[in-house]
Amino acid sequence: MVDGPAAPRRRAPRPLVRVAAIAAAVLALHGCASRSGPAFRSVERLTPEDFRAPDAPAAPERPLPAYAPERPRAERVQIRTLEESEAREGVGEVVVEAGAPPEASADAPAEGEGTGAPADGASGAELGPEDLELVDALVGDINGRPLRAREWLEPMGARLRAESAGRSREEWREFAVQAIKGELYRQLTDELLLAEARAALTPEETAGLRVFLERFERDVVAANYGSPTLADERLRQTLGTSLEEAKRERERLLLIREQVQNKVWNRVQVSSRDLQLEYERNLDKYNPPPQAVFLTIAVPTADAEAVGAIGERLKSEPFPVVAEDERNLDPSPHVRQIPEGLENTELFGIAAQQEAAAGLSPGEWAGPLELGTVTRWVYLDRIEDNSQSLYDVQLQLRDQITEQRRAEEQTRYLLKILTRAGINENDLRSLTFGLVDVAEQWYYQPDGP
């Protein structure tokens, strides 16, 4: 069977579509015509003035806001807290210069000019030297490190201010010179010792020092629940220092101690011969003469009742107990040195009492002795022998000689490194008086704080 040709597709009659479109257009034209006719009611447009009361003032014209493109949001600013020492070096483009303020130029306008305000805030008078306040001063340097007055004097400022109360200016300056010179010498020698120690470190010692400091930091952090932040806060509260500063201070103290140990203490030796010579040199000190300790009882001879009562008590009670009787006029012990023995030493000025005391042995007493208006009893309490043998004092002597020789060796070594650093007594004196002059302006208050 052969298929025939395909049947044509049926389409919607196009004349109907065109009729519908024409009808819609006609209706639209009819609507427009009807609006423009007399039946169309005109619409009145309202303005803001139509809503204003008749007696209200006219509103000022407001200019239309100008178009401004949206600005990009600023980046987050990093806020950083500066330490005081860091701020003194300058911040950003601001430079800190210690010393006297620069003199104003003759061409430069005075402060406050052009604003209607005088330079000093109250009058147009120029400021004199007495109106200026010293903020800081660069006095010198310690081993190449700048020595600024405020940073150096602040730790001892409270002491300097307290010592100024009730003192004249000359007395206070004398005290300040000694205090500042001692502290300056200590810091100067510490800086030099630290520099010597760092220069002498071997690579192995440097690595060991690093391990020691890391262990120190770990221990401090571990004691604060493993939090470095908490450890830093507690150190600031208790010691006024940060964790990093505490670590640097520990390193500094360790290096100075090791340098003193190696260069001073290890060079001091004390032999048995040194001990023997020192003992013989101070033989009288370690072998003083023996001492006799006497107790006496003295009552008025005219008081027969008191004399009898004391005598009765001595028959049954120890002499030291009876000597505490309130009627005793001489209760204090009498200590006499007896280098030649009791018989050959003057013990009391009265012959009868001297004779009685010289014949006593420890624990014996004699009396009553009627010596004019006073009746006395005398008692030998003990004889003290305070002599010490070399064996008894050898440890004391060793410590004494060691300390003395270490001080001498340390002075010798410090003078050596001071000379090597080019620092002499005149330099130290200049730094001292420079600091004293600044301290006088800040801390001298004779009437008290």
WOZI-V475535 format. One record per helix or strand. SS is the DSSP state (alpha for helix, beta for strand). FROM is the first residue (numbers start at 1). LEN is the number of residues. If there is no record, write none. Layout:
<<SS;FROM;LEN> <SS;FROM;LEN>>
This chain:
<<alpha;14;22> <alpha;48;4> <alpha;84;5> <beta;91;1> <beta;94;1> <alpha;129;3> <beta;138;5> <beta;145;4> <alpha;149;15> <alpha;169;32> <alpha;203;20> <alpha;228;11> <alpha;243;21> <alpha;265;3> <alpha;272;10> <alpha;283;4> <beta;291;10> <alpha;304;13> <alpha;319;4> <beta;334;4> <alpha;351;8> <beta;365;7> <beta;374;11> <alpha;390;31> <alpha;425;19>>
